[in-house]
Amino acid sequence: VDSEARALRTLLMIPGPTNVSPRVMKALVKPLINHRGPTFHKLYEEIETGLQYLFQTKNPVIPLTCSGTGGMEFAISNVVRPGDKVLVPSFGFFCERVCKAVEAYGGKPIRVEVPLGEAPRLSLVEEALEKEASVRAVVIVCNETSTGVRVPDLKDIAKATREHGSFFIADAISNLGGDPLPVDEWGIDLCVTVTQKCIAAPPGLALVSVGERVLEALKKEAPRTLYFSALEYLRYFQERRETPYTPSIPLFFALNEALKGIMEEGLEARFRRHRECALAFYEGLEKMGIKPFPKTEDFRSNTVIAARKPESIDMAKLRSLMETNYGIVIASGLGQLRDSIFRIGSMGIVSKTIVRRTLEALKGSLASLGYGG
Ligand SMILES: Cc1ncc(COP(=O)(O)O)c(C=O)c1O
């Protein structure tokens, strides 16, 4: 009973999966339906309306039954042909994963290195595009979850990419729904996110918007992928309101409920709430003498809070104390930053109360470990 009670009180403050409201969790246990029947057709239509609202696009947004990496593989496999050059500003763990996906489809990633804690600036991308002839695509991780860094120049980088004649692919996995990202206005050709972060639904679906330029190009080419063929998903949606392959029906129910909640709240209010919670986190951390990891304020993420762990503190002990004594789960760093920073997800249904509880737990746990701030 103790552990069950504790589990109920636990707040999942990692950078995804995030906390999910009971309303969305309840949708998961609805009786299954035929994915080739009229109830599903209506469900998919409702989801599509919600997704177009969330992505701020008139173009199709495809729900794929896979995690975020699958969503990125969808984007890359549809665009990258063998030998294609793909520009990838590299400033963290998930940028490196993009490079691996490009290589897996025979493309050549052109890495432009940016120090950890910083984001690529417009000038860096412009210079790289000038140097390299015929770049097929530029891929930007909009919010590097491993360093808590957002890309402030995203809109201008997307514009420069289009002017160069390249496709613009956005990994918006850890910020879409929490940070402004108007897909059509900014001219993003393929924008990828997932259910388990700012949308606040369980993990298991990736969501990808597909712009007209990509569809036009695909119509002239032989498909390079079966499961991820954008044209197939589109044909099935347009002709039948179905997916080509069996979708995760419970997750479709949950996503639909989460999207309804997002439409009720409104995007502007949702972005404001995320920003205010992030600011409250940064302010609270600085009051404790803890330094956010991003180099400057404009690089600080509105959804993933990364901060330097005080050197004298043991990461495993800190995380374990927070979980056992306060029911708060936070994340360590990733890759080379594993032991030097900790990360807090500030996404989805995050609120000022949740921020306060998390900061109090951090302060109390640090104090137990002898840190005075
Ligand atoms: C920016 C970014 N890209 C890609 C991924 C990979 O997503 P998944 O673990 O759902 O495959 C993540 C996961 O945290 C992420 O934050």
The ligand as an SDF file (V2000), in Angstrom:
LIG
                    3D

 16 16  0  0  0  0  0  0  0  0999 V2000
   14.7790   16.3830  -29.0700 C   0  0  0  0  0  0  0  0  0  0  0  0
   14.5100   14.9150  -29.0820 C   0  0  0  0  0  0  0  0  0  0  0  0
   14.6500   14.2160  -30.2220 N   0  0  0  0  0  0  0  0  0  0  0  0
   14.4190   12.8970  -30.2650 C   0  0  0  0  0  0  0  0  0  0  0  0
   14.0320   12.1780  -29.1620 C   0  0  0  0  0  0  0  0  0  0  0  0
   13.7850   10.7120  -29.2450 C   0  0  0  0  0  0  0  0  0  0  0  0
   12.4570   10.4140  -28.9390 O   0  0  0  0  0  0  0  0  0  0  0  0
   12.0000    8.9380  -28.5000 P   0  0  0  0  0  0  0  0  0  0  0  0
   12.7390    8.6020  -27.2580 O   0  0  0  0  0  0  0  0  0  0  0  0
   10.5070    9.1140  -28.2820 O   0  0  0  0  0  0  0  0  0  0  0  0
   12.3080    8.0220  -29.6220 O   0  0  0  0  0  0  0  0  0  0  0  0
   13.8930   12.8450  -27.9420 C   0  0  0  0  0  0  0  0  0  0  0  0
   13.5260   12.1160  -26.7220 C   0  0  0  0  0  0  0  0  0  0  0  0
   13.6380   12.6090  -25.6210 O   0  0  0  0  0  0  0  0  0  0  0  0
   14.1280   14.2510  -27.9060 C   0  0  0  0  0  0  0  0  0  0  0  0
   13.9880   14.9250  -26.7630 O   0  0  0  0  0  0  0  0  0  0  0  0
  1  2  1  0
  2  3  1  0
  2 15  2  0
  3  4  2  0
  4  5  1  0
  5  6  1  0
  5 12  2  0
  6  7  1  0
  7  8  1  0
  8  9  2  0
  8 10  1  0
  8 11  1  0
 12 13  1  0
 12 15  1  0
 13 14  2  0
 15 16  1  0
M  END
$$$$
